């Protein structure tokens, strides 16, 4: 069938575009048209978070949802839909590295404490909830349509690292116009730590070196030593490639089979483990375990106050990337304010912001979603470091930096358009685009 050409103009039509195919009228929405051809966003201040740095009065040319060109001398095709962004600032879409959901098994419903007094045992309700130490996959239990993504949409989050409490495997999701869709169901390892031995054993057992021999002999056989030597020389061993069990004898709570393969990747520094610690003591416990595994790639999720208490110990490790809520904290036991992200970055250490950590603040400030980050920048945090912590750093942590996290040719056109300087206290978001299509407009 012969399809007649569709008239295109630089002015976005208010009515639905239509095309005639063999005498049948087919109506296309504006967003469908944007997805099929060129979109040009011009005269914007563009924070690329890439080698080009900040571009004033620049143009982003998008084709079929991907960025084709970025710069000041981009030639705009006649068929492109042009968006005038004069006075606006455009950043990459934000990547939230720790978006927490509940999958119904995170904590015990009726926690209890067992106390022995003068030879008698009492069971008292209301104890500290136990963190789940059995393995679960978020993808197996999550229903994206039942999660409230609205606060994230208003805050400029376009990519979510969806996590849960306890011991689990995360997933990666991308925002859509209605909800979000799973991009990668096989995400990163998650461990929530308290001061309890049981939760610490999940991390300790998972990082434990694989047993290279069977039986109780303390000295491996010659054949086992040759096999171990061969495994060290061959990073792409069949067991690792297929996710088959490489050993036996770890803590049962640490998992087996494919879970072991995930731990292997963590121990070798190929993939991160996200360790959520709920107090400073748990940080020190985790640090004591992790320092025995210098290659391990660790994303440490903690509050600013707990990091402040342990920052000297943490700074001596090479492989920690912090995941922090974007807020000014108080020095413990005082009313003095402190800027933990700045303290950490001054030590030349890497961190990422999770806008959703602290759900009350996240939901209460939709009009100025970067207010907390703006206060940290005003308190001395470098502006470029702050923007990277919202975009490229979390993308690198998740291994998706080739797709998102910066504004570069070949990447997804996941963008946030601000009314002005993103770190001005009163600046709001005008639009959020996914694959070059608006999914939120203020």
N, C-alpha and C positions, 0 to 999 in steps of 0.2 A: 504493500500500500504506500501511496505517495503522501508524504507529510509536508504540508505547507509550512513555510518559515514563520516563526513567532516574532512579531514586532517587539523590539526591545528599546527602551529609552533609559536615559540616565536618571530620570525621576522615578522613584519607586511608585508604581500604580496603586491607587486606593482600591480599585476593583480587582476582582480575581482575573488573572490572565487566562486567556483561552486560546486553544489551538484547534484547528479542524483537521480531523483524520478521517478520510473517506466519508465525508459528510456528517460525521458524528462529532458533536461539540464535547471537548474534554476540558474541564476546569482545573487549573493548577493554582494552588495557593502561592502567595509570595514566597514562603519559606521553601516550597518545593522548587521554585525557580532558582532561588539562591543556591540550593544544593546541586543544581544541574550545570551551572555555568560559572562565570567570573563574578567576583565581588571585590570592589576596591574601597578601602577605607583610607581617606586622604586627609592631609593637613593636620595630623595628630602628633602629639608628643609620644613617641614610642619607646617604652622601656623594654629593650629586647632581652635582657639578661643573657646576652651572648657577646661575641667579640665586637659587634657593632656598637655596643653600649647604648647610650640614649640618643635617639634621632629626633630632632626638632622638625616639625612640619613635614613629617614623613608619610609614606604611603605603604599600605600592606595590600598586596594583590593575592587574592584567594581564588583557587580553582578547584572545584569538586571537593570542597571541604579541607583542602590542604593549602598551606602557605606556599605560593609560587615565587614571590619576590618581596623584599623589604628594602626600603631606602628612600632617598629624596628625588631620584630621577627615574622612577618606575613609569613605564609607558602603560597607560590604561587602555585596554581594548574598547572599541566602540560598543561592544555588546555587554560590557560590564555594568552591573548595578553599582552605583557609586554612593557611598555614605560619607557625608561631610562631617569630620570630627574636629573641626576647628575649636581650639580651647580645651579639648579633651586629652586625657592621658590614657594610653592603652598598655596593659601589662599582659603577660601570659596568664592563662587561667590558673587558679591556685590548686595545688595538690595537697590534700589533707592527709598527713601520714599516719593518723590515728583516730579514725572515726568509729566510735564505739557503738555497737548494737548488742542487744540481748538476744540470745538464742535459747533461753529457757533452761540452762544447766550451769549457769555461772557460779551460783552460790547455793548453799543449802537453804531450804525454805524456812526451817525452824531450827536455827543454830542453838546448840546447847553447850554447857560446860560441865565437866565431871570433877567434883571436888571430894577429897577424902579428909575427914576430920575425926580424930580420935578413933580410928579404925572403922569408921562408917563412911560409905560412899553415897554422895548425893549427886543427882543430875539436875542441873539448873538451866532453865531456858534463858535465851537472850544473850548467849555468848557471841564472840566474834564469828561472823559467817566464814565457813571454810571455802577456800578457793578451790575450784574444780581442778583436779590433777589428772583426770582421764582425758585422752586426746579427742578433739572434735574438729570437724571442718566447718567453717562458717558457711561455705557454699551449700552444704548438705541441709542446712536448717533455715537459711535466710530466704524470705520472700520480699524482693525489692519493693513490691507495691504496698507492703505494710510498714515500710520505714518512712519517717517524715524527713524528706529531703529539702523542705522549703527554706529552712534557715541557711543551709549550705548554698542553695541557689541564690538567695539574696546576698550572700557574703562573697560571691565570686568563686566558690569552690566548683571546679569542673571535673576533677578526678579525685576519687575517694579510695583510701586504703581502709577497707572495712574490717574491723577487729572485734574481738569479744574478750571477756575476762577468762582467766584460767589458762589452760594449756590447749592450744588450738592452731589451726592454719587459717590465715586470712584470705581475703580476695580483693581484687581491684575492680572498681566500678566507675563508670562514666555517667555524668548527668545527662538526662534527656529532658524534653519539654515537659513531660508529665512526671517522671520519677527518675530512675537511674537503671542502667543495664550492666550486667556483669561482663567485664572485659576479660578477666583472668580469674577462674575459680581456684587455681592452685597458687596461692600466695605465699607469704612468709610465715615462719614459726612465731608463735606468740607464747610468752610465759609471764604469768602474773606472780610476783613474789611478795610474800609476807615474811615475818620472822620465823615462821613455822618450818620445822625440818622437812615436812612432807612437800611443801612447795619448793623449797630450796633443792630437794633431791631431784625434782624434775629437771632443773638446769644442770645440776651436778652430774646426774646420770646420763643426760643427753649428750653432754660434752665429753664424757668419758671415752678414752681411746678404745677402738674396737678390739675385742679379744681375737687374737690371731691363732689360737689353738683350742682344741677341745680337751676335756678332762681336767684334772686338778694339778697337772705338772706346772711348776713355776717357771720352767725353762722351755721355750718353744723348740720343737724339733727342727732339724736341718731343713726339712721340706717346708715347714711353716715359715722359717726365716727366709728361704728363697722366695716363697710366695709373697711375703711382706715386702721384700726388696723389689720384686717385680711390680707390685701394686704401687709402691712409691714412685717408680720410674714411669708408670703409665697412668696419667691423670684420668684418662677416659676408660677406666676399667669397666667391663661389662656389667658388674654388679651395680656400680654407681649409675651407669647410663640407663639401666632398666628399672632402678629403684628396688632391686632385689635385696633381701637381707644380707648384710656383709658380716654379721657377727651375731653372737648370742651372749646373754648374760648381763645386759644392762638392766637398770631399774625398770620394772614393768610399767611404771608410770611414764617413762620416757618414750614408750611406743616401740614398734618393731616394723619390719618390712619397709614400705615407702617412707615412714616416719624416720627410720634410721638414715635413709638417704638424705633427708632434709637436714638432719643433724650433721651428717658428713659434710654437706655444703657449707654449713655454718662454721664448723671447726676449721675448714680449709680456707675460710675467708671469701667464699664464692657467693654467699647469700647471707643476709642479716638475720639475726634473731631479735625480735622486739621484746624487751624485758621491761615490764611495767612494775616499778617498785613503789610501795605505798608509804615508806618512811625512810629516814636517813639510815637507820640500822639495817634495813633490808638492802639499801645501796651498798653498805660496807660488806654485808654477807655476799652479795652478788659479785662485788669487786674481788673478794677473796677467792671466789671460784673462777672468775674469768681471767684473773692474772696468770693462771696456770695454762691458759690457752691464748697465747699472744696473737695468733692468726685469726681468731674468731672475730667476726664482724658483728658488732653489737649496737643496736639502737636502744638507748636507755630512756625510758619514758618516766619522767619524774616532775615533781613540783619545784618551783624556784627555790623555796626555802630549804628543801631537802638537798638540792644540789649545792646550795650555798654552804651547808654544813659539811659537805664532803668534797668540795671542789678541788682541794689540793691533792687528795688521793686519786680522784678521777682524772685530773689533768696529767698524771704521770703515765696513764695508759695511752696507747696509740690508736686504738680502734673504736673508741666510743664516739657515736654521734648522738647528741641529746635531742629528744623531742620535748618541747616546752610549750606551755600555754603562753600566749602573748600578753603579759601583764607585769606591772611593777609590783614587786613583793616588798614585804617588810623584813628587816633583819630580825631573826628570832629573838624574842624577849625584849623587843624595843619598838619604837615608833619610827625608826629611821628607814627610809626607803632604799631599795637596792635594785640594780638593773642586772639580773643574772645573765641574760643573753649577751650583754656587753662584757661582763666579767669573763664569760666563757670564750667569746670571740677574741678578746684581748690576749688570750693564751694561745691564739691561732688554732682554735678548735672549731669543729663544724657542728651546727645545730640546725634543726628544722622547727618551724612553728606549726602547731595544730590549732586552727581556729576553733575547733569544736571541743577541745579540752576545757572543761568547766562549762557545762551545758547551759547554765543559767545566764551567764554573760553572752554566750553564743546566740541564744534565742532572744535576748532582751535588746540587742543593739543592731538590728538589721539595717538601719539607715546609715550607720557609720561603722561598718564591720571591721575596719582597721584602726579603730580608736586606740585599742590597747597597744598595737604595734607603733602607732604614731607617738604615743607617750614614751615608749622605749627609745624611739629615734630622737625625740626631743631630749631625752636623758643621756644621749651620747652614743647610742648604737648607730653604727654606720648604715646609711640608707640603702646602699647597694647590698650589703650583707643581709639586711632585713628582708629585702625583696627576694633575694636568692633563697632565704629560709622558707619563703612561702611557695616557691615555684620549683627551681631547678634542683635544690638540695634534696627535697623529698622525692622528686622524680628519679634522681640518681640512686637514692636509697632503695627504691622499688625496682630499679633496673628498666625504667621506661623513659629515660631521658632522650632517647632517639625519637620519641613520639610527642612528648609534651615537656613543659618546664621552661621553654624559652621561645622567642619569636624568631624563627629561622626558616629558610626555604626547606620544604620537604616535611615539616612537622604539621601536626593537626592545628587547624585554626581555632583553637580553644583560647578565647580572649576575654578580657574584662575591660570595659570602657568606663573610666572614672570622669566625674565632672570637672576635676582639676587634679592637683597634686594628691596622689593616693595617701600620703602621710600627713596631709593637713587634717586637723581634728574634725573639720566640718565637711570634708569631702565625702560624697556618696557615689554609689555605683549607678550609672545610667543604663548599661546593658551588659549582658553576659552572652557570649556566643560559643556554641559548640559546633565544631566542624564548619565554621563560617555561618551558622544559622543562629539567630537570636532565640534563646530559651528563657530569658528573663529581661524585662524592661521595666524600669522604675518610672 
